Each structure stands twice: as C-alpha cells, then as structure tokens.
Amino acid sequence: MATAQNRMTPELLWKLGRVSGETLSADGKTVIYGISQVNMEENKGEKNLYAIPLAGGEPRQLTTTKGGEGDVAVLPGNKIGFSLKGQWWEMNADGSNPVQKTKVEGDMQNIRISPDGKHILFSREVKVQKITGKDHYSDLPKSNVQIYDNLNYRHWDTWEDGNFSHIFYATYNNGEVGTPVDIMANEPYDCPQMPHGGAEDLIWSPDGKSIIYVCKKKAGKDYAISTNTDIYEYDLATKNTRNLAEGLMGYDMAPAFSADGKYLLWLSMAHDGYEADKNDIVILDRVSGKKTNLTQNWDGTASAAQFSTDGKKIYFLAVIKGTEQLLEIALQKDPAATTEKHIRQITTGDFDINGIIGQTGNTLVVTRTDMNHAAELFTVDLQKGSIQPLTHTNKNIYDQIGSCKVEKRWVKTTDGKEMLTWVIFPPDFDPAKKYPTLLYCQGGPQSALSQIYSYRWNFQLMASQGYIVVAPNRRGMPGHGVKWNASISKDWGGQPIRDYLSAIDDVSKESFVDKSRLGAVGASYGGYSVYMLAGVHENRFKTFIAHDGLFDLKSWYGTTEELWFANWDLGAYWDAANDNTYKNFNPSEHANKWNTPILIIQGGIDFRVPIEQGLQAFQLAQLKGIKSKLLYFPEENHWVLKPQNAIAWQREFFSWLKETLK
C-alpha cells in the first residue's frame, strides 16, 4: 500500500507501528521495546516485544503470542520477565522458551518482581463499597439500580461500582505465588490512580523490603475536589504504612529511587485542586528524612524524572518553547544545596523527547517524535547532547510519502507578547498558490503544543490533504514560563481566544493563505475554543469542527466529575465572583451570533465533557438553520480509541472540510 502513496492518509496513519520503549538488558548493550500494530478488521491492536543492539543493527522480534506484553523487566540468569493476559511470564533474552510462570486466580495487573526475587507485587480490583441494588438487597438479584450518597459517582468513562484497585504482594518462588496480602485492605481508594495511572504508581525499594505507592486517600466529595495525592511507603516486615509526602498539598507522583536506595525522588505540585500546576522535582534523603525541592526556583515544569545510574544526576523532560527536551540536574554533595543553577538542557531541536528508557554509560535511550514522524527510539550523548536514531520502524512508509514543512513563527499578541506559533505546510507547498487554512485549537487547556505526533489530531495528515495548519502556543501552555502557563485559569474566553485570533490574523497576511477559506478545529478546551470563536470571530472563519467541547459552562459544571479542575479554572456558577466567566466566557451566551457551518463530535461515555454539551450545540445550530452535522460515538469517551471509529472520525473530518471550504 505504501508504494502507491505520496501523501499521508487516515488509513496509512493507522498502519504505522507504534513504538514504546521498555528497558535495557543487564549489560546495557541491548534495548528491549514494544511495537503495537492495529488490526483494522479485528478493530484492536496487537503488541509484541523486540530487541535491538544499542550500537545499532537489525531488530529481533522476541514475542509472537496474541495479546499485549507489559511490565517488562530484566531478570537474573539472562531472562526477561513480562506480564501477559493477567499472569507473569518469563523467557530467555533471545525470546526463546516463553513460559507462563504464574496461574493466579483473578488475574494481576501492573506486575513487578522484587529486586531480590522473593516477592511479587501487583494490583487488582476488590469490592469495598455497596453500590448496586443486589449489593444492598440480596433478594433482588435482578434489580438494575445504582445507589449513591456522595460525589465521584462516575469518573472519565466508568460509573463507580464499589470496586477499587488495590495493591497486593505475595511470596514468589519460580512461579509459585503465596497468599496475596492486600496492603490497602478495606480502603475506598485506588492505586494506580484513576483513570490513567499505571505501574509507575507502585514500585519496590531497591532492597525489596518496602513498597512505594501513589494514592489519593480521599473519597466522595473530598476526592472530587482535590488533587492531593501522596507517596506512601509500606514496610513488609512491620506491615506499617507511612506518608512520605506529608504536608505537600498537590499532586505527588512518579516516585523513583537512586540505585543505592539512599534517595527517593518524585514529581510534586504545590497547590491542592490545581491539576496543571508547576511540576517540581522533590528529593527525599532516606536516612535523614529531609525533603528538598530541587526546581522550586526554576521557571518550568518537569516530567519523567529519574536518577542517573551513578546517582549523581537526575535526568528529566520539560517543554521548552514548543518542544520537549531532555535536561539534567547535577546533584551537589548535599542535595539541599542544589539549585536552578545546576540545571542544564542537554538536547535542542525541533522535536519532542517524550520518554526516557534507560542509561548505559554516557548514553541515554529515549523515544522521540516530531510533526512528521511517530515515536522511534533514539540515543542521546549525555555530554554533547547529540541524538541519533536507533529504530526505523516506519521508514518504509515515510520514505514513500511527502514530508510537511514545519515553520516556527513568532506572533505579536494583543497585549504585546511574543507567541510561538507552529505553521505546517502541505508536502507539495507552492507559495505562489492559495491554500485553505486551519486554526488548530489545543485542548488541556494547559497541555503542551509541541512536536507531537497524534493518531487523531495529526498535523501531517491535515496538511497532507492540502491545508495549511496554524497551531499557536496560546496562553495556558507550558514551555514559556510558569506565568504564561497559569494565566489561562479564570480567563478561558479572554486572552487565550484573542491569542488564537492574533495567530490566524498574522498568518493570513501571507499571500498563500486563502482568507475566504479559513476553518477552526479542536477538541476539549479546543472544542470550547471553537464554540467561543463561533460567537466572536466576526466572520473570519468559513467552517468549524468541535470535538467534545464545552458549550454551556453552567450545565458542564453540574455534570463533570473532576470538580477540582472546574473549581480552579472556572469556579462555581452560583458564586457572584465568577459571573464574568459564566456570562462573557460561556459559548452558549454568544449563541445569537452563530452563523457558520459546524461539525460537532461527541463521545457517549465522556464524563469529563458529558453528552449534553455536544447535543446542545448541535440543537442550537439546527434550530438556527446553520449547516451542521453531529457525529455521535456511543462507546467512546473523551478520546476516540477504537480503530474503525477513528478512521470514520477522520473520513468525516476531511469530508466536512472538503464540503465547507470549497
């Protein structure tokens, strides 16, 4: 198929292999990684493990069993362990002789073998609360009712059913598993954190004597309005649990040990209720108990922090001016003396380093994307900052299609600031021609718009259909200082919307932009932005596409689940202090000005932006006689995850643009 292509298409996009880094071999000479391929007929993906020499060469496929291998670990005796279908497996380093080692009833998730090999750690759902009719009334087993007396009755795409994900450990001896111990017994709390936490939320200490885990020990309304997760340590000998993040009030997550176990780091936010707060790196001295914030005076937000193999540095990722880069902190002899002066940016370039796999000597293995390429493995020279490709999973496809020119442009905003704006051009761009142009509105609202490669909002795919794409780093995005990042809260429909208009107006000055064929597209806060623009754009745009956007803020506040976000960014609608938000920044309040064709997309089990938001917007457009269409995905949440649904989404997306940007 690829040989017949000269541009990216939805079908070709979904043929790409999706690379995920896993780990390094014990000697540091081999990288183990995963490749997921989508089977469109079966409407699902299939992941297998591969190995490639760190020095480069041909990859070797290690697994072929149906299902997705995860929790990959290098074991003594030149073995590789992994989870598959709820059990623990082991195989030789070359992929031979895969053996299912455990047969635990009820399956296991997020499996980890202790460093000394004596215990197994995993998570599993357990029933803690009575929710259903049959829970309360044993004589009514066919009743179909859910009974709630508190908030957080649903989250992301799932109704609360009284089950919670708990952490278990048991003795382990070559596949023999002892009686599991629930270290969170009877607690109505989850680990990993819902809805997107994983194995990073539960780890062993290097000596195998304790378990470190992330948990928000709040329930009901307290859970719904708080982001205060903490880092807990469970001691296997004493059976005691202690809170290592006591007094730290925001998100605490992603714990990681130094190799010698003397120090533990994690990512920490300062404010309870602010989910997009600056992420700092906190380090705990395990002997003295002293905690130090290493990045409190650094004007950025960190992710993916881990110790170097010698424990003298910390490597982490951060968004910097529209790209995600690798940085390091040189720890001083007394870690408390470490300041922002000891932070160094290692990599530079128009790409995203979006995952750290492991270190061997002066080399770090990472995953990297840019707007023309899906994730692949790369090696970074930690002294020079140079970066080299290691895998070429999708080279045969990319070699057959045109690449899109990506330009970094600085736009003057209405308040005199300089705003980075990405402009993506069609592969065969000719400046002498005029092109329809799309303003892309990013969600979040405080997520980065960097050198991302999405399988839905894919800039290469959009541009390859003949559109210029304008993607501004408007107010609210990380990478331009903490103040820029934070300024969107309580100002959703203010400066960020003016930033969008500044970007499209600036690029529209170019002769190759057809100002009579402009569109605006986006999802989540980006969908909200489209709804806002529909009422204030003053006829700039000829078409709109909004996916899971917020149309009426009052009804949204009354039905969304993570109320900490709503409270921080908007505030309660009955509080007079928030009248400006619910009047001037509410798309539904500008409904009288809607006059432009709009495609509205809504997921049926999206509890973050529930279904009434899309339905209200569609009903408005229909009753006003505006050309409009509704795409309703009953089984999709805030995202579109099923492959055939995704293809249908993209076909409708481009069909709408073709029809309305003639």
C-alpha positions as CSV (number, residue, x, y, z in Angstrom):
1,M,0.0,0.0,0.0
2,A,2.8,2.4,0.9
3,T,4.4,2.3,-2.5
4,A,1.2,3.7,-4.0
5,Q,1.1,6.7,-1.7
6,N,2.6,10.2,-2.0
7,R,0.8,11.7,1.0
8,M,-0.4,10.7,4.4
9,T,-4.0,9.3,4.6
10,P,-6.1,8.2,7.6
11,E,-5.7,4.5,6.5
12,L,-1.9,4.8,6.2
13,L,-1.6,6.6,9.5
14,W,-3.2,3.7,11.2
15,K,-0.8,1.3,9.6
16,L,2.2,2.8,11.4
17,G,3.9,0.7,14.1
18,R,3.6,2.3,17.5
19,V,6.9,2.1,19.3
20,S,7.2,2.0,23.1
21,G,10.4,1.8,25.0
22,E,10.6,-0.8,27.7
23,T,14.0,-1.4,29.3
24,L,17.8,-2.1,28.7
25,S,19.4,-5.5,29.1
26,A,21.5,-6.1,32.2
27,D,24.8,-5.4,30.4
28,G,23.3,-2.3,28.8
29,K,24.1,-3.5,25.3
30,T,20.5,-4.2,24.1
31,V,17.3,-2.2,24.1
32,I,14.0,-4.0,24.6
33,Y,11.0,-2.2,23.2
34,G,7.5,-2.8,22.0
35,I,5.7,-2.3,18.7
36,S,1.9,-2.2,18.5
37,Q,0.2,-2.8,15.2
38,V,-3.5,-2.1,14.6
39,N,-5.6,-4.9,13.0
40,M,-8.4,-2.9,11.4
41,E,-10.5,-5.9,10.7
42,E,-10.4,-7.1,14.3
43,N,-10.7,-3.4,15.5
44,K,-7.9,-3.7,18.0
45,G,-4.2,-3.5,18.4
46,E,-1.5,-6.2,19.0
47,K,1.7,-5.5,20.8
48,N,4.9,-7.6,20.6
49,L,8.4,-7.2,22.1
50,Y,11.6,-6.6,20.1
51,A,15.3,-6.2,20.9
52,I,17.9,-4.1,19.1
53,P,21.6,-3.7,19.9
54,L,22.4,-0.3,21.4
55,A,25.2,0.1,18.9
56,G,22.6,-0.3,16.1
57,G,21.7,-3.1,13.8
58,E,18.7,-5.2,12.9
59,P,15.9,-5.6,15.5
60,R,14.9,-9.1,16.6
61,Q,11.3,-10.0,17.4
62,L,11.0,-11.6,20.8
63,T,7.3,-12.4,21.2
64,T,4.5,-13.5,19.0
65,T,1.8,-14.5,21.5
66,K,-1.6,-12.9,21.0
67,G,-2.1,-10.0,23.5
68,G,-0.1,-7.1,24.7
69,E,3.1,-7.8,26.7
70,G,3.8,-5.3,29.5
71,D,5.7,-4.7,32.8
72,V,8.9,-5.8,31.1
73,A,11.8,-6.5,33.4
74,V,15.3,-7.9,33.0
75,L,15.8,-10.8,35.4
76,P,18.9,-12.7,36.7
77,G,20.1,-15.6,34.6
78,N,19.7,-13.7,31.3
79,K,15.9,-13.9,31.5
80,I,13.2,-11.4,30.6
81,G,10.0,-11.2,32.5
82,F,6.7,-9.7,31.4
83,S,3.0,-9.7,32.1
84,L,0.5,-11.1,29.6
85,K,-3.2,-11.7,30.0
86,G,-3.1,-11.1,33.7
87,Q,-0.2,-13.5,34.5
88,W,3.6,-13.4,34.8
89,W,5.8,-14.9,32.1
90,E,9.5,-15.4,31.6
91,M,11.6,-16.1,28.5
92,N,15.2,-16.3,27.5
93,A,16.8,-13.0,26.4
94,D,16.6,-14.1,22.8
95,G,12.9,-14.6,23.1
96,S,13.1,-18.4,23.2
97,N,11.2,-20.6,25.6
98,P,8.4,-18.3,26.8
99,V,6.8,-19.8,29.9
100,Q,3.8,-18.7,31.9
101,K,5.1,-18.8,35.4
102,T,2.0,-17.9,37.4
103,K,-1.5,-19.1,37.5
104,V,-3.1,-16.7,39.9
105,E,-6.9,-16.8,40.1
106,G,-8.4,-13.4,39.3
107,D,-5.5,-12.2,37.2
108,M,-3.0,-9.5,38.1
109,Q,-2.2,-6.0,36.7
110,N,1.0,-3.9,37.0
111,I,3.2,-6.8,38.0
112,R,6.6,-6.3,39.5
113,I,9.0,-8.9,40.9
114,S,11.0,-7.6,43.9
115,P,14.7,-6.9,43.3
116,D,15.7,-9.9,45.5
117,G,13.3,-12.1,43.5
118,K,11.4,-13.2,46.7
119,H,8.1,-11.4,46.2
120,I,5.7,-10.4,43.5
121,L,3.8,-7.1,43.5
122,F,0.6,-6.4,41.6
123,S,-2.7,-4.5,41.6
124,R,-6.2,-5.9,41.4
125,E,-9.7,-4.6,41.8
126,V,-11.6,-5.5,45.0
127,K,-15.1,-4.9,46.2
128,V,-15.1,-2.3,49.0
129,Q,-18.5,-0.5,48.9
130,K,-22.1,-1.4,48.2
131,I,-23.4,0.4,45.1
132,T,-25.9,-1.8,43.2
133,G,-29.3,-2.9,44.2
134,K,-28.2,-6.5,44.6
135,D,-25.4,-5.3,46.9
136,H,-27.9,-3.8,49.2
137,Y,-30.8,-6.3,48.7
138,S,-29.8,-9.9,48.2
139,D,-33.4,-10.9,47.5
140,L,-33.4,-8.6,44.4
141,P,-30.6,-10.1,42.3
142,K,-32.1,-8.8,39.0
143,S,-32.6,-5.2,40.1
144,N,-30.8,-2.7,37.9
145,V,-30.1,0.3,40.1
146,Q,-27.0,2.1,41.4
147,I,-27.3,3.9,44.7
148,Y,-25.1,6.9,45.6
149,D,-24.9,9.2,48.6
150,N,-21.8,11.1,47.7
151,L,-19.9,12.5,44.7
152,N,-17.4,10.9,42.5
153,Y,-20.1,8.5,41.4
154,R,-18.5,8.3,37.9
155,H,-15.1,9.1,36.5
156,W,-13.7,9.5,33.0
157,D,-15.8,6.8,31.3
158,T,-16.8,4.5,34.2
159,W,-19.6,4.6,36.8
160,E,-18.5,3.8,40.4
161,D,-19.4,0.2,41.1
162,G,-17.8,-0.1,44.6
163,N,-14.6,-1.8,43.3
164,F,-11.3,-0.2,43.9
165,S,-7.8,-1.0,42.6
166,H,-5.6,-2.2,45.5
167,I,-2.0,-3.3,45.8
168,F,-1.1,-6.8,46.7
169,Y,2.1,-8.6,47.3
170,A,3.0,-12.3,47.9
171,T,5.9,-14.6,48.2
172,Y,7.3,-15.7,44.9
173,N,9.4,-18.7,44.1
174,N,9.9,-19.6,40.4
175,G,6.2,-19.1,39.6
176,E,4.8,-20.3,42.9
177,V,2.8,-17.4,44.4
178,G,1.9,-17.4,48.1
179,T,-1.2,-16.0,49.7
180,P,-1.6,-12.4,48.5
181,V,-1.6,-9.6,51.1
182,D,-3.8,-6.5,50.3
183,I,-1.8,-3.6,51.8
184,M,-4.8,-1.3,51.3
185,A,-7.4,-3.6,52.8
186,N,-10.9,-2.1,53.1
187,E,-9.8,1.3,51.9
188,P,-12.1,3.0,49.3
189,Y,-9.0,4.3,47.4
190,D,-7.3,3.4,44.2
191,C,-3.7,2.6,43.2
192,P,-2.8,3.1,40.4
193,Q,-4.6,6.4,40.2
194,M,-7.7,6.5,38.1
195,P,-8.2,6.9,35.3
196,H,-4.7,6.9,33.7
197,G,-2.2,5.7,36.3
198,G,-0.1,2.6,35.7
199,A,2.8,0.6,37.0
200,E,4.7,3.8,37.7
201,D,2.4,4.3,40.7
202,L,3.7,1.2,42.6
203,I,7.4,0.3,42.9
204,W,9.8,-1.7,45.0
205,S,12.6,-0.2,47.1
206,P,16.0,-1.4,45.8
207,D,16.4,-3.7,48.8
208,G,13.0,-5.3,48.3
209,K,11.9,-4.5,51.9
210,S,9.3,-1.9,51.2
211,I,6.7,-0.9,48.6
212,I,6.3,2.7,47.5
213,Y,3.0,3.7,46.0
214,V,0.9,6.7,44.9
215,C,-2.6,7.2,46.3
216,K,-5.1,9.9,46.9
217,K,-6.6,8.8,50.2
218,K,-9.8,10.7,49.9
219,A,-13.3,9.6,49.0
220,G,-16.6,11.0,47.7
221,K,-16.8,14.8,47.5
222,D,-13.4,15.2,49.1
223,Y,-11.9,13.1,46.2
224,A,-13.9,15.1,43.6
225,I,-12.5,18.5,44.7
226,S,-8.9,17.5,45.5
227,T,-5.7,16.7,43.6
228,N,-3.7,15.8,46.8
229,T,-2.1,12.5,46.0
230,D,0.7,11.4,48.3
231,I,3.6,9.0,48.2
232,Y,3.3,6.1,50.7
233,E,5.7,3.5,51.9
234,Y,4.6,0.1,53.2
235,D,7.2,-1.9,55.2
236,L,6.9,-5.6,54.6
237,A,8.4,-6.5,58.0
238,T,6.3,-4.2,60.2
239,K,3.2,-4.1,58.0
240,N,3.2,-0.3,58.7
241,T,2.4,2.4,56.1
242,R,3.7,6.0,56.3
243,N,3.1,9.1,54.2
244,L,6.4,10.3,52.7
245,A,4.8,13.4,51.2
246,E,3.1,14.7,54.3
247,G,2.5,18.4,54.1
248,L,2.8,18.5,50.3
249,M,-0.7,19.5,49.1
250,G,-0.9,18.9,45.4
251,Y,-0.2,16.0,43.1
252,D,2.7,13.9,44.2
253,M,3.5,11.1,41.7
254,A,6.1,9.2,39.7
255,P,8.4,8.0,42.5
256,A,11.9,6.8,41.5
257,F,14.9,5.5,43.6
258,S,18.6,6.1,43.3
259,A,20.3,2.8,42.6
260,D,21.7,2.6,46.1
261,G,18.3,3.4,47.7
262,K,19.6,6.4,49.7
263,Y,17.4,8.8,47.8
264,L,13.8,8.8,46.5
265,L,12.5,11.4,44.1
266,W,9.1,12.3,42.8
267,L,7.2,15.0,41.0
268,S,5.3,17.4,43.2
269,M,2.7,20.2,42.7
270,A,2.3,22.8,45.4
271,H,-1.5,23.6,45.2
272,D,-4.4,21.3,46.0
273,G,-7.0,21.4,43.3
274,Y,-4.7,22.7,40.5
275,E,-4.0,19.8,38.2
276,A,-1.9,21.8,35.8
277,D,0.4,23.3,38.4
278,K,4.1,23.6,38.0
279,N,5.6,20.1,38.5
280,D,8.7,20.3,40.7
281,I,11.2,17.5,41.5
282,V,11.4,16.7,45.2
283,I,14.1,14.5,46.6
284,L,13.9,12.7,49.9
285,D,17.0,11.7,51.9
286,R,16.1,8.3,53.2
287,V,18.4,8.5,56.2
288,S,17.7,12.0,57.5
289,G,14.1,12.2,56.2
290,K,14.8,15.6,54.7
291,K,12.8,16.7,51.6
292,T,14.3,19.2,49.1
293,N,12.5,20.8,46.2
294,L,15.3,20.9,43.6
295,T,13.4,23.0,41.0
296,Q,11.3,25.5,43.0
297,N,13.1,28.5,41.6
298,W,13.4,27.1,38.0
299,D,10.8,28.7,35.6
300,G,9.5,25.5,34.1
301,T,7.6,22.3,34.8
302,A,9.2,18.8,34.9
303,S,8.2,15.3,33.9
304,A,9.7,11.8,33.7
305,A,12.4,12.4,36.3
306,Q,14.9,9.6,37.1
307,F,18.3,9.2,38.7
308,S,21.5,8.6,36.6
309,T,23.0,5.2,37.2
310,D,25.7,6.6,39.5
311,G,23.1,8.7,41.4
312,K,25.0,12.0,40.8
313,K,22.5,13.5,38.4
314,I,18.8,13.5,37.7
315,Y,17.5,13.4,34.1
316,F,14.1,14.8,33.3
317,L,12.0,16.1,30.5
318,A,10.4,19.6,30.1
319,V,8.6,21.5,27.4
320,I,10.7,24.5,26.3
321,K,9.3,26.9,23.7
322,G,7.2,24.5,21.8
323,T,9.4,21.4,22.0
324,E,10.0,18.8,24.7
325,Q,13.7,18.4,25.7
326,L,16.0,16.4,27.9
327,L,17.5,18.2,30.9
328,E,19.7,17.2,33.8
329,I,20.3,18.3,37.4
330,A,23.8,17.9,38.7
331,L,23.2,17.0,42.4
332,Q,25.6,18.6,44.9
333,K,27.2,16.7,47.7
334,D,24.5,18.0,49.9
335,P,21.4,17.7,47.6
336,A,19.8,20.6,49.5
337,A,22.4,22.9,48.0
338,T,21.3,22.0,44.5
339,T,19.6,25.0,42.8
340,E,18.3,26.0,39.4
341,K,21.9,27.0,38.6
342,H,22.7,23.3,38.4
343,I,20.1,22.5,35.7
344,R,21.4,22.0,32.2
345,Q,19.5,21.5,29.0
346,I,21.0,18.6,27.1
347,T,19.1,18.4,23.8
348,T,17.9,21.1,21.5
349,G,16.0,20.9,18.2
350,D,12.5,20.9,16.7
351,F,11.4,17.6,18.1
352,D,10.0,16.1,21.3
353,I,11.9,13.8,23.6
354,N,8.9,12.1,25.2
355,G,10.2,9.1,27.0
356,I,13.3,8.0,28.9
357,I,14.1,4.3,28.6
358,G,17.4,3.8,30.3
359,Q,21.1,4.8,30.6
360,T,24.3,2.9,29.9
361,G,27.5,4.9,30.4
362,N,27.3,8.2,28.6
363,T,24.3,7.2,26.5
364,L,20.6,7.6,27.3
365,V,17.9,5.8,25.3
366,V,14.8,7.9,24.7
367,T,11.7,8.0,22.4
368,R,11.4,10.9,20.1
369,T,8.7,12.4,17.8
370,D,8.2,15.3,15.5
371,M,5.3,16.5,13.5
372,N,6.3,14.3,10.5
373,H,7.3,11.2,12.4
374,A,5.7,8.8,15.0
375,A,7.8,7.7,18.0
376,E,11.0,5.9,17.5
377,L,14.0,5.0,19.7
378,F,17.0,7.4,19.8
379,T,20.2,7.5,21.7
380,V,21.4,10.7,23.3
381,D,25.1,11.5,24.0
382,L,24.8,12.9,27.5
383,Q,27.9,15.1,27.2
384,K,27.4,16.5,23.7
385,G,23.6,16.5,23.5
386,S,23.7,14.9,20.1
387,I,20.9,12.5,19.2
388,Q,21.0,9.5,16.9
389,P,18.2,7.3,15.6
390,L,18.2,3.7,16.8
391,T,15.0,2.2,15.3
392,H,13.4,2.8,11.9
393,T,10.1,1.0,12.4
394,N,8.1,3.1,9.9
395,K,10.8,4.1,7.5
396,N,9.3,2.1,4.6
397,I,6.1,4.1,4.9
398,Y,7.7,7.5,5.4
399,D,10.0,7.1,2.5
400,Q,7.1,6.8,0.2
401,I,5.1,9.9,1.3
402,G,5.8,13.6,1.2
403,S,7.1,15.4,4.3
404,C,5.4,18.5,5.6
405,K,7.5,21.7,6.1
406,V,7.1,22.9,9.7
407,E,7.8,26.6,10.4
408,K,8.3,28.2,13.8
409,R,6.7,31.7,13.7
410,W,6.6,34.4,16.4
411,V,3.3,36.4,16.5
412,K,2.7,39.6,18.4
413,T,-0.4,39.2,20.7
414,T,-2.9,41.9,21.6
415,D,-1.1,42.6,24.9
416,G,2.3,42.9,23.2
417,K,3.7,39.5,24.0
418,E,5.6,37.2,21.5
419,M,3.7,33.9,20.9
420,L,5.3,30.9,19.3
421,T,3.1,29.6,16.5
422,W,3.7,26.4,14.5
423,V,2.7,26.6,10.8
424,I,2.6,23.3,9.0
425,F,2.5,23.3,5.1
426,P,1.3,20.7,2.6
427,P,4.1,18.4,1.2
428,D,3.9,20.0,-2.2
429,F,3.5,23.5,-0.9
430,D,3.8,26.2,-3.6
431,P,3.9,29.8,-2.2
432,A,2.5,31.1,-5.5
433,K,-0.8,29.3,-4.8
434,K,-3.5,30.0,-2.3
435,Y,-4.4,27.4,0.4
436,P,-7.4,26.8,2.7
437,T,-6.0,27.2,6.2
438,L,-7.0,25.7,9.6
439,L,-6.6,27.2,13.0
440,Y,-5.9,24.3,15.4
441,C,-7.1,24.9,19.0
442,Q,-5.3,22.8,21.5
443,G,-7.1,21.1,24.5
444,G,-6.0,20.8,28.1
445,P,-6.3,23.7,28.5
446,Q,-2.8,23.6,29.9
447,S,-1.3,20.8,27.8
448,A,1.7,21.5,25.6
449,L,1.5,22.1,21.9
450,S,5.0,20.8,21.0
451,Q,6.4,18.5,18.3
452,I,3.6,16.0,19.0
453,Y,2.5,13.1,16.7
454,S,-1.1,12.3,17.3
455,Y,-3.1,9.5,15.7
456,R,-6.2,11.7,15.5
457,W,-5.2,15.4,15.6
458,N,-2.3,14.7,13.3
459,F,-0.8,17.8,11.7
460,Q,1.0,15.8,8.9
461,L,-2.3,14.2,8.0
462,M,-4.2,17.5,7.9
463,A,-1.5,19.3,5.9
464,S,-1.2,16.4,3.5
465,Q,-4.9,16.9,2.5
466,G,-3.9,20.3,1.1
467,Y,-4.4,22.5,4.2
468,I,-2.1,24.9,5.9
469,V,-2.3,24.4,9.7
470,V,-1.8,27.2,12.2
471,A,-1.1,25.9,15.7
472,P,-0.5,28.6,18.3
473,N,1.2,28.2,21.7
474,R,-1.6,30.4,23.2
475,R,-1.8,31.5,26.8
476,G,-2.0,28.5,29.1
477,M,0.6,26.2,27.6
478,P,3.8,25.1,29.3
479,G,7.2,25.8,27.9
480,H,7.0,29.6,28.1
481,G,7.4,30.1,31.8
482,V,5.1,29.4,34.8
483,K,3.2,32.7,34.5
484,W,2.3,32.1,30.8
485,N,1.2,28.6,31.7
486,A,-1.0,29.6,34.7
487,S,-2.6,32.7,33.2
488,I,-5.5,30.9,31.4
489,S,-7.2,29.9,34.6
490,K,-10.4,32.0,35.1
491,D,-9.7,33.6,31.7
492,W,-10.8,30.9,29.3
493,G,-12.6,33.2,26.9
494,G,-10.3,36.2,27.3
495,Q,-6.7,36.5,26.3
496,P,-6.4,32.8,25.0
497,I,-9.1,33.5,22.5
498,R,-7.5,36.8,21.5
499,D,-4.3,34.8,21.1
500,Y,-6.0,32.5,18.6
501,L,-7.3,35.4,16.6
502,S,-3.9,37.1,16.6
503,A,-2.3,33.9,15.2
504,I,-4.7,33.3,12.4
505,D,-4.8,37.1,11.5
506,D,-1.0,37.2,11.4
507,V,-0.6,34.1,9.1
508,S,-3.5,35.2,7.0
509,K,-1.4,38.2,5.9
510,E,0.6,35.8,3.7
511,S,-0.3,35.7,0.1
512,F,-0.5,31.9,0.0
513,V,-3.4,31.9,2.6
514,D,-6.9,32.0,1.1
515,K,-8.7,34.2,3.7
516,S,-12.0,33.2,2.2
517,R,-11.4,29.6,3.2
518,L,-10.4,29.6,6.9
519,G,-11.5,26.9,9.4
520,A,-11.1,26.4,13.2
521,V,-10.9,22.9,14.7
522,G,-10.2,21.5,18.2
523,A,-11.2,19.1,21.0
524,S,-11.9,19.5,24.7
525,Y,-10.8,23.0,25.6
526,G,-10.0,23.3,21.9
527,G,-13.7,22.3,21.3
528,Y,-14.7,25.0,23.8
529,S,-12.5,27.4,21.8
530,V,-14.3,26.6,18.6
531,Y,-17.6,27.2,20.3
532,M,-16.4,30.5,21.6
533,L,-14.9,31.5,18.2
534,A,-18.3,30.7,16.6
535,G,-19.8,33.6,18.6
536,V,-16.9,36.2,18.4
537,H,-15.0,35.5,15.2
538,E,-16.7,38.3,13.2
539,N,-16.9,36.2,10.0
540,R,-13.2,35.3,9.8
541,F,-14.0,31.6,9.5
542,K,-16.0,29.6,7.0
543,T,-16.3,26.4,8.9
544,F,-15.8,24.9,12.4
545,I,-15.2,21.4,13.9
546,A,-15.6,20.9,17.6
547,H,-14.9,17.6,19.4
548,D,-16.1,17.0,23.0
549,G,-16.1,20.8,23.6
550,L,-17.7,22.7,26.5
551,F,-20.7,24.6,25.1
552,D,-22.6,25.7,28.2
553,L,-20.3,26.1,31.3
554,K,-23.1,26.1,33.8
555,S,-24.5,22.7,32.7
556,W,-20.9,21.4,32.3
557,Y,-20.0,22.4,35.9
558,G,-23.1,20.5,37.1
559,T,-22.3,17.2,35.3
560,T,-18.5,16.9,35.0
561,E,-16.7,14.7,37.5
562,E,-13.2,16.1,38.4
563,L,-14.5,19.2,40.2
564,W,-11.1,20.3,41.3
565,F,-10.5,21.3,37.7
566,A,-13.8,23.1,37.3
567,N,-13.3,24.9,40.6
568,W,-9.8,26.0,39.9
569,D,-10.3,27.1,36.3
570,L,-13.9,28.4,36.4
571,G,-15.3,28.5,39.9
572,A,-18.8,27.6,41.0
573,Y,-21.5,29.2,38.9
574,W,-23.5,30.3,41.9
575,D,-20.6,32.4,43.2
576,A,-21.1,36.0,42.1
577,A,-17.3,36.3,41.8
578,N,-17.4,34.1,38.8
579,D,-20.2,36.0,36.9
580,N,-17.8,37.2,34.2
581,T,-16.8,33.6,33.4
582,Y,-20.4,32.3,33.1
583,K,-21.6,35.3,31.1
584,N,-18.8,36.6,28.9
585,F,-16.7,33.4,28.6
586,N,-19.6,31.0,28.1
587,P,-20.2,29.9,24.5
588,S,-23.9,29.5,24.9
589,E,-24.2,33.1,25.9
590,H,-23.0,34.1,22.4
591,A,-25.5,31.8,20.6
592,N,-27.2,34.7,18.9
593,K,-24.1,35.3,16.8
594,W,-23.7,31.8,15.5
595,N,-23.9,31.8,11.7
596,T,-21.2,29.4,10.4
597,P,-21.3,25.7,9.4
598,I,-20.2,23.5,12.2
599,L,-19.4,19.8,12.6
600,I,-20.0,18.6,16.2
601,I,-18.4,15.4,17.6
602,Q,-19.4,13.8,20.9
603,G,-18.5,10.7,22.8
604,G,-21.3,8.9,24.5
605,I,-19.3,7.9,27.6
606,D,-17.3,11.1,28.0
607,F,-17.9,12.0,31.7
608,R,-15.3,14.8,31.6
609,V,-17.3,16.7,29.0
610,P,-20.7,14.9,29.1
611,I,-23.0,14.3,26.2
612,E,-25.3,17.3,26.8
613,Q,-22.6,19.7,25.7
614,G,-22.4,18.4,22.1
615,L,-26.2,17.9,21.9
616,Q,-26.9,21.5,23.0
617,A,-24.5,22.9,20.4
618,F,-26.0,20.7,17.6
619,Q,-29.5,21.6,18.6
620,L,-28.7,25.3,18.5
621,A,-27.1,25.1,15.1
622,Q,-30.1,23.1,13.7
623,L,-32.7,25.4,15.1
624,K,-30.9,28.5,13.7
625,G,-30.8,26.8,10.3
626,I,-27.0,26.6,10.3
627,K,-25.4,23.9,8.2
628,S,-24.4,21.4,10.8
629,K,-23.7,17.7,11.4
630,L,-23.4,15.6,14.6
631,L,-21.0,12.6,14.9
632,Y,-22.0,10.6,18.0
633,F,-19.8,7.8,19.2
634,P,-21.8,5.9,21.8
635,E,-18.9,3.8,23.0
636,E,-16.1,6.4,23.0
637,N,-15.0,8.6,25.9
638,H,-13.2,11.9,25.7
639,W,-11.0,10.3,23.1
640,V,-11.7,8.0,20.1
641,L,-9.8,4.8,20.7
642,K,-11.4,2.1,18.6
643,P,-9.5,1.9,15.2
644,Q,-12.6,1.7,12.9
645,N,-14.2,4.6,14.8
646,A,-11.0,6.6,14.4
647,I,-11.0,6.0,10.6
648,A,-14.7,7.0,10.4
649,W,-13.8,10.1,12.5
650,Q,-11.0,11.2,10.1
651,R,-13.1,10.5,7.0
652,E,-15.9,12.6,8.3
653,F,-13.4,15.3,9.4
654,F,-11.9,15.7,6.0
655,S,-15.2,15.2,4.2
656,W,-16.7,18.1,6.2
657,L,-13.7,20.4,5.4
658,K,-13.9,19.5,1.7
659,E,-17.6,20.3,1.6
660,T,-17.4,23.6,3.6
661,L,-14.1,25.0,2.5
662,K,-14.8,24.8,-1.3
